[in-house]
Amino acid sequence: MMPHTPPEPEDVLQAQMEATGPEEEQTPQEEEEEEEEEASSFLTAPNLREALVRLIGAIVRRTTEELCNQNREALRVQNDEVLQLALQNEALALVPFLLENYNSCQPVSDVDLLSRITGEYRRYFTMILEKASWCTQLLFGIELREADPFFHTRMLVIAAGITYDGILSHVQGMPKTGLLIIILGIVFTEGGRATEEAIWQVLEKMDIYPDAEHFIYGIPRKLLREDFVIEKYLECHQVVHSDTTGYEFRWGPRAYAETTPMQVFEHWAKNSGIDPSRIASLYQEALQEEQAANAEAMASSIEE
């Protein structure tokens, strides 16, 4: 007997659409009300898509070449600015749905994802999903991983080995791990000790300001000085200069226990579109720390 081959998500979606019949056309008012209801169902920011567009526009993006270098069709797409904008909008529209599935700890199927993409763009499913995944990784520190290849399902998990998402913080109900990983990366690139000023210099380029309410992170200074320190991902030390008193941040014990400089560095490099090996000194430093940690763990296991 031949092994059963699962149908492709596109075929399943088509069958479902044929079974349910053609969709009824909605009036502009009904479409607008539905969009508003979806946006506010889980996320506290009612205009998440617009906010994401603004934020991503302020971040150093992964280049289109690295997003679309898989085949000739992708190369044709990258030269079509109108199509690229449409695919970006389709990807951003998936983000609230992905976050809802993360919050409910439920897997998401490719069929469900396809059903939320406008029909004419479904053939670009892989590219749209990659863009949406990049967005959730960079902003929220959440990775989309394959859960079951047979049934084409995926799960959203916290990136870089970290177990904290900050949703229980007294701010907004969205994951804060993205900001934590960025800050851990800044500390690493600053030689293991980063002044608060150095951290804000980087974050402000991403439109993240110390005391300005952020639609994802709440009050960033509170996360930096309080939440991440209380959770032991960061250590905060007061530093007295000749004329001022400032703060210096280092990795905390929980950060060392759950992740490594290499994991943080690779996560940051991947989502900024930079090959880690291009930044040779930092890459080598992270690699050496990773190898030393592995050697220490192996020695401990042998002793036991």
C-alpha positions as CSV (number, residue, x, y, z in Angstrom):
1,M,0.0,0.0,0.0
2,M,1.4,3.4,-1.0
3,P,1.9,5.8,1.9
4,H,-0.7,8.5,2.2
5,T,0.5,11.9,0.9
6,P,-1.2,14.9,2.6
7,P,-2.8,17.4,0.3
8,E,-1.1,20.7,-0.3
9,P,-2.5,23.7,1.7
10,E,-3.6,25.4,-1.5
11,D,-5.7,22.3,-2.5
12,V,-7.3,22.1,1.0
13,L,-8.1,25.8,0.9
14,Q,-9.7,25.5,-2.6
15,A,-11.8,22.5,-1.5
16,Q,-13.0,24.4,1.6
17,M,-13.9,27.5,-0.6
18,E,-15.8,25.3,-3.1
19,A,-17.7,23.5,-0.3
20,T,-18.8,26.7,1.4
21,G,-19.7,28.4,-1.9
22,P,-18.8,31.9,-3.0
23,E,-18.2,34.6,-0.4
24,E,-20.8,37.2,-0.1
25,E,-19.6,40.7,-1.0
26,Q,-19.3,43.0,1.9
27,T,-20.1,46.7,1.8
28,P,-17.2,49.1,2.5
29,Q,-18.7,49.8,5.9
30,E,-18.9,46.1,6.8
31,E,-15.3,45.6,5.7
32,E,-14.1,48.5,7.8
33,E,-16.0,47.2,10.9
34,E,-14.6,43.7,10.4
35,E,-11.0,45.1,10.2
36,E,-11.5,47.1,13.3
37,E,-12.9,44.2,15.2
38,E,-10.0,41.9,14.2
39,A,-7.4,44.5,15.1
40,S,-8.7,45.0,18.6
41,S,-9.5,41.4,19.4
42,F,-6.1,40.7,21.0
43,L,-3.9,43.7,20.5
44,T,-4.3,46.9,22.4
45,A,-3.0,49.0,19.5
46,P,-6.1,49.5,17.2
47,N,-4.0,50.5,14.2
48,L,-1.3,47.8,14.4
49,R,-0.7,47.6,10.7
50,E,-0.1,51.3,10.3
51,A,2.1,51.3,13.4
52,L,4.1,48.4,12.1
53,V,4.6,50.2,8.8
54,R,5.9,53.3,10.6
55,L,8.2,51.3,12.9
56,I,9.6,49.1,10.2
57,G,10.3,52.1,8.1
58,A,12.6,53.4,10.8
59,I,14.5,50.1,11.2
60,V,17.4,49.0,9.1
61,R,15.5,46.4,7.0
62,R,16.7,43.2,5.5
63,T,17.4,43.9,1.8
64,T,14.9,42.9,-0.8
65,E,17.7,40.8,-2.4
66,E,18.1,38.7,0.7
67,L,14.3,38.3,1.0
68,C,13.8,37.4,-2.6
69,N,16.8,35.6,-4.0
70,Q,15.3,32.1,-4.3
71,N,14.3,32.0,-7.9
72,R,13.7,34.1,-11.0
73,E,10.1,34.8,-10.1
74,A,11.3,36.4,-6.9
75,L,13.9,38.4,-8.7
76,R,11.1,39.7,-11.0
77,V,9.0,40.6,-8.0
78,Q,11.8,42.7,-6.3
79,N,11.7,45.1,-9.2
80,D,8.0,45.7,-8.9
81,E,7.6,48.3,-6.2
82,V,3.8,48.2,-6.3
83,L,3.8,44.4,-5.9
84,Q,6.4,44.6,-3.1
85,L,4.2,47.1,-1.2
86,A,1.2,44.8,-1.6
87,L,3.2,41.8,-0.3
88,Q,4.4,43.8,2.6
89,N,0.8,44.8,3.5
90,E,-0.3,41.1,3.2
91,A,2.5,40.1,5.6
92,L,1.7,42.8,8.1
93,A,-2.0,41.7,8.0
94,L,-0.9,38.2,9.2
95,V,1.0,39.6,12.2
96,P,-2.1,40.1,14.6
97,F,-3.3,36.6,13.6
98,L,0.1,35.1,14.4
99,L,0.3,36.8,17.8
100,E,-3.2,35.6,18.7
101,N,-2.0,32.0,18.0
102,Y,1.1,32.6,20.1
103,N,-1.0,33.9,22.9
104,S,-3.3,30.9,22.8
105,C,-0.3,28.4,22.4
106,Q,-2.1,26.9,19.4
107,P,-0.4,25.7,16.2
108,V,-1.3,27.5,13.0
109,S,-1.8,25.7,9.7
110,D,-0.7,26.9,6.3
111,V,-4.4,26.5,5.2
112,D,-5.4,29.1,7.9
113,L,-2.6,31.4,6.8
114,L,-3.5,31.1,3.1
115,S,-7.1,31.9,3.8
116,R,-6.0,35.3,5.2
117,I,-4.1,36.3,2.1
118,T,-5.9,38.0,-0.7
119,G,-6.5,35.5,-3.5
120,E,-4.3,37.0,-6.2
121,Y,-1.3,37.0,-3.8
122,R,-1.5,33.4,-2.6
123,R,1.1,32.3,-5.1
124,Y,3.6,34.4,-3.2
125,F,2.7,32.6,0.1
126,T,6.3,31.7,0.9
127,M,7.6,35.3,0.5
128,I,4.6,36.8,2.4
129,L,5.1,34.3,5.3
130,E,8.9,35.0,5.4
131,K,8.2,38.7,5.7
132,A,5.6,38.2,8.4
133,S,8.0,35.9,10.3
134,W,10.8,38.4,10.0
135,C,8.5,41.0,11.5
136,T,7.5,38.9,14.5
137,Q,11.1,37.9,15.2
138,L,12.5,41.4,15.0
139,L,9.7,43.3,16.9
140,F,8.5,40.6,19.3
141,G,11.3,38.1,19.5
142,I,8.9,35.3,18.4
143,E,10.0,32.7,15.8
144,L,7.7,30.8,13.5
145,R,8.8,27.1,13.4
146,E,7.5,24.1,11.6
147,A,5.5,21.9,14.0
148,D,4.2,19.1,11.8
149,P,5.4,18.8,8.2
150,F,2.8,16.2,7.4
151,F,-0.1,18.5,8.3
152,H,1.7,21.7,7.4
153,T,1.4,23.3,10.8
154,R,3.7,25.8,12.6
155,M,4.2,27.0,16.1
156,L,5.3,30.4,17.4
157,V,8.0,30.1,20.1
158,I,10.3,32.6,21.9
159,A,13.6,33.1,20.0
160,A,17.2,32.6,21.1
161,G,16.4,30.1,23.9
162,I,14.9,32.8,26.1
163,T,11.9,31.8,28.2
164,Y,10.5,35.3,29.0
165,D,8.1,37.2,26.8
166,G,7.1,40.1,29.2
167,I,3.4,39.7,28.6
168,L,2.8,39.7,32.4
169,S,4.5,43.1,32.7
170,H,2.2,45.9,33.7
171,V,2.2,47.4,30.3
172,Q,0.6,46.0,27.1
173,G,-0.2,42.4,26.2
174,M,2.4,41.9,23.5
175,P,5.7,40.0,23.7
176,K,8.7,42.1,24.8
177,T,11.4,39.6,23.9
178,G,12.3,41.4,20.7
179,L,13.5,44.4,22.7
180,L,15.3,42.3,25.3
181,I,17.3,40.5,22.5
182,I,18.2,43.8,20.9
183,I,19.4,45.1,24.3
184,L,21.4,42.0,25.0
185,G,22.9,42.4,21.5
186,I,23.9,46.0,22.2
187,V,25.5,45.0,25.5
188,F,27.5,42.3,23.7
189,T,28.6,44.6,21.0
190,E,29.7,47.1,23.6
191,G,32.2,44.6,25.1
192,G,29.9,43.2,27.7
193,R,29.1,46.6,29.4
194,A,26.8,49.1,27.8
195,T,26.0,52.5,29.2
196,E,22.4,53.5,29.2
197,E,23.3,56.3,26.8
198,A,24.7,53.9,24.3
199,I,21.6,51.7,24.5
200,W,19.2,54.7,23.8
201,Q,21.4,55.8,20.9
202,V,20.6,52.6,19.2
203,L,17.0,52.3,20.2
204,E,16.1,55.8,19.2
205,K,17.1,55.0,15.7
206,M,14.2,52.5,15.8
207,D,11.8,55.2,17.2
208,I,12.0,53.7,20.7
209,Y,12.4,56.5,23.2
210,P,13.1,56.1,27.0
211,D,9.9,57.7,28.4
212,A,7.6,57.7,25.4
213,E,4.7,55.2,25.5
214,H,5.5,52.5,22.8
215,F,2.6,50.6,21.2
216,I,4.5,47.3,21.8
217,Y,6.9,47.9,24.7
218,G,5.0,50.3,26.9
219,I,7.5,52.6,28.7
220,P,10.9,51.4,27.4
221,R,12.9,52.8,30.3
222,K,10.8,50.8,32.8
223,L,11.5,47.6,30.9
224,L,15.3,48.4,30.8
225,R,15.8,49.5,34.4
226,E,13.1,47.4,36.1
227,D,11.5,44.5,34.3
228,F,14.6,43.0,32.6
229,V,16.6,43.6,35.8
230,I,14.0,42.0,38.0
231,E,13.8,39.0,35.7
232,K,17.7,38.8,35.9
233,Y,18.3,39.1,32.2
234,L,20.2,42.3,32.9
235,E,22.3,43.7,35.7
236,C,22.2,47.5,36.3
237,H,25.1,49.2,37.9
238,Q,25.4,52.9,38.9
239,V,28.5,54.5,37.4
240,V,29.8,57.8,38.8
241,H,31.6,60.0,36.2
242,S,33.4,63.2,37.0
243,D,30.3,65.4,36.8
244,T,27.4,63.0,36.3
245,T,26.0,59.7,37.6
246,G,24.8,57.2,35.0
247,Y,23.9,53.5,34.6
248,E,25.7,50.7,33.0
249,F,24.1,47.4,31.9
250,R,25.6,43.9,31.7
251,W,24.1,40.5,31.0
252,G,22.4,39.0,34.0
253,P,22.6,35.4,35.3
254,R,19.3,34.3,33.6
255,A,20.6,35.6,30.2
256,Y,23.7,33.5,30.6
257,A,21.7,30.5,31.7
258,E,19.2,30.6,28.8
259,T,21.0,31.9,25.8
260,T,24.5,32.7,24.4
261,P,26.1,35.6,22.7
262,M,26.1,33.6,19.5
263,Q,22.4,32.9,19.6
264,V,21.7,36.6,20.3
265,F,24.2,37.7,17.7
266,E,22.8,35.4,15.0
267,H,19.2,36.4,15.8
268,W,20.1,40.1,15.5
269,A,22.2,39.6,12.4
270,K,19.6,37.5,10.7
271,N,16.9,40.0,11.2
272,S,19.0,42.9,10.1
273,G,20.0,41.2,6.9
274,I,23.7,41.0,7.8
275,D,25.9,37.9,7.5
276,P,27.5,37.5,11.0
277,S,30.8,36.5,9.4
278,R,31.0,39.9,7.8
279,I,31.5,41.4,11.2
280,A,34.6,39.2,11.8
281,S,35.7,40.3,15.3
282,L,32.3,40.2,16.9
283,Y,31.4,36.9,15.2
284,Q,34.7,35.3,16.3
285,E,34.1,36.5,19.9
286,A,30.6,35.1,20.0
287,L,31.9,31.8,18.4
288,Q,34.7,31.5,21.0
289,E,32.2,32.0,23.9
290,E,29.9,29.4,22.4
291,Q,32.7,26.9,22.0
292,A,33.9,27.6,25.6
293,A,30.4,27.1,27.0
294,N,30.0,23.8,25.0
295,A,33.4,22.6,26.3
296,E,32.5,23.4,29.9
297,A,29.1,21.7,29.6
298,M,30.7,18.6,28.1
299,A,33.4,18.5,30.9
300,S,30.6,18.7,33.5
301,S,28.6,15.9,32.0
302,I,31.8,13.7,31.9
303,E,32.5,14.4,35.6
304,E,28.9,13.4,36.5
